[in-house]
């Protein structure tokens, strides 16, 4: 009968375990699964009070996670230290523990039972593992039938603990999979957006390259130069918006021939218009061999309309030189009635086309000269034939003529070689553009330096003036103090009273060294208190004496002064103290002024990195503070600077160039708050990869329609106050350091964030700069040769 009862019990246990296993891998929430397992274990083992106790990895405390029984709510709010009690011992050692009688178990801690007023008789506790690591324990208390737990109960409770570990592992794996899927979706979306942007840029560049290739092919064809000019003008109209295109060909240093290409009309002069070279734009471009681009309203006289000069106010104009070798042959002039901002790549293409037109124009001139040579050759051949018929010396004259032909052919080959050389020289076009850009950057730096020097001079003049004023009055006060002391000696100053005078002088000396200069309000408040004390001692002129004592820092030593008043005239005593006090205060003002000058000089030296290597390891927080010191004179009183500096590693960089970046961005923020005032906030921080510098202001913000243009060279909304190169230079410096600069702007907050790699900059080996257009054309030519 007992065997039959045991068999039935084992079947019940098996059925319960099977039922629990059926929902472990279901979508049921984790907490419901754990409660179901605990209830099943309570049913099979025959207990009511049980708990799942988990170990917190951070606090190293044991927490009651799932609790059943009458004291479940009170018990769930409690915690235990790691290793405390039977549950803590099981978690620490990873070994099951059975306590048939807890009163005989030394590892049992009755503290919680006493608090809950719960009688604990027998405990069975087994570890809960996750991936071979103990993460908690499963504990059951007091069988319902009163029997104690024994070793035979451990396997069953271990089985339930294993199921709990599986549920916890499944939940952790499910969360990890969901997080991985989310990260994968975000990565796919990001890459898709990047690919779309790259495709758009590639389409634009491909269109520009196609138009440029078509224009170069047209220029290098055997068409007449007038047809080449007209064809290039039509292609340029596809490349960018324009209403007028003309070519000005230099005839001599005073005259030009102006050809109208767009618009074309029946009344236009086909041979051009001879005009004097008095247009300032044309004179500048021809003289300095540099292009000019303007997109502001201005009157121009370098365009034609119906065979006459155009007297119209254009909003956009680009004039680039037509150059062959080192000689300027003319200018290519583009104009538009409406205002446009031509991209830098487009301006580079127009400049390149201008040089190609110079080669074509020179080639046309060589072709005309060659035709003249051929004409001369034909005439001489006719004369030779005539001479052969006339003189009969055909063989000799024919030989001479052949020799001349060989020389002519040699000259023609030389001319063709010169043309080839001209084409090769076009590869250096971008180097000239880079040099021009460098000169503009240097000009901007010099302008910024001028502003900084003016501000520093103002900052230095203030303490220098204070030193001069104090130095001039110190000798007078020393003489007056000496005469006042002589007067006291003449009045019979004894040894005891001399010691009192020395003690008062020592108090004033220590106060001048360690205490700040008193404000007028502080002196007024202290003098009121001193005045009453002096009146109590019947001191005349107590109001004036109290103010002098407050200025001399003697408000706490009035008793010593009163002793002197009892034996000597108060006027002599106060003359002595006042004059010595003025000497000490003037000396302290000199020291403060000298420290101010030293601080400015140190900041200026650190700002410019004088006598130091160009590339070095710097503290960005210190550089930002030095920059604020240098710009102190430019910061109005209605603008407040807030510094939130975090701990930063030192970064290898070009310190002086990064200081230019901080200067430009802070000056932009000052200009944004110039009229309204406000707050500029500078924040620094660092993570595992990069160092971040954020410079924010609470100004009106940057309009959305110009945010994409603020890093463009010469772009500015404050004409006449700035050149528009500051942010462009800042962006170039940050890119040079392999970093990034981004902008976020809304009304009330504008933030520039600069990210620099923690490992510092990695300077690249200088390489020969070549136009991207030329490289692509050469690549296309090589591929074409391979196909051929």
Secondary structure, 3 states (H helix, E strand, C coil): CHHHHHHHHHHHHHHHHHHHHHCCCCCCCHHHHHHHHHHHHHHHHCEEEEEEEEECCCCCEEEEEEEECCCHHHHHCCEEECCCHHHHHHHHHCCCEEECCHHHCCCCCCHHHHHHCCCCCCEEEEEEEECCEEEEEEEEEEECCCCCCCHHHHHHHHHHHHHHHHHHHHHHHHHHHHHHHHHHHHHHHHHHHHHHHHHHHHHHHHHHHHHHHHHHHHHCCCCCHHHHHHHHHHHHHHHCCCCEEEEEEECCCCEEEEEEEECCCCCCCCCCEEEECCCHHHHHHHHHCCCEEECCCEEECCCEECCEECCEEECEEEEEEEEECCEEEEEEEEEECCCCCCCHHHHHHHHHHHHHHHHHHHHHHHHHHHHHHHHHHHHHHHHHHHHHHHHCCHHHHHHHHHHHHHHHHHHHHHHHHHHHHHHHHHHHHHHHHHHHHHHHHHHHHHHHHHHHHHHHHHHHHHHHHHHHHHHHHHHHHHHHHHHHHHHHHHCCCCHHHHHHHHHHHHHHHHHHHHCCCCCHHHHHHHHHHHHHHHHHCCCCCHHHHHHHHHHCCCCCCHHHHHHHHHHCCHHHHHHHHHHHHHHHHHHHHHHHHHHHHHHHHHHHHHHHCCCCCCCEEECHHHHHHHHHHHCHHHCCCCEEEEEEECCCCCEEECHHHHHHHHHHHHHHHHHHCCCCCEEEEEEEEECCCEEEEEEEECCCCCCHHHHHHCCCCCCCCCCCCCCCCHHHHHHHHHHHCCCEEEEEEECCEEEEEEEEECCCCCCCCCCCCCCHHHHHHHHHHHHHHHHC
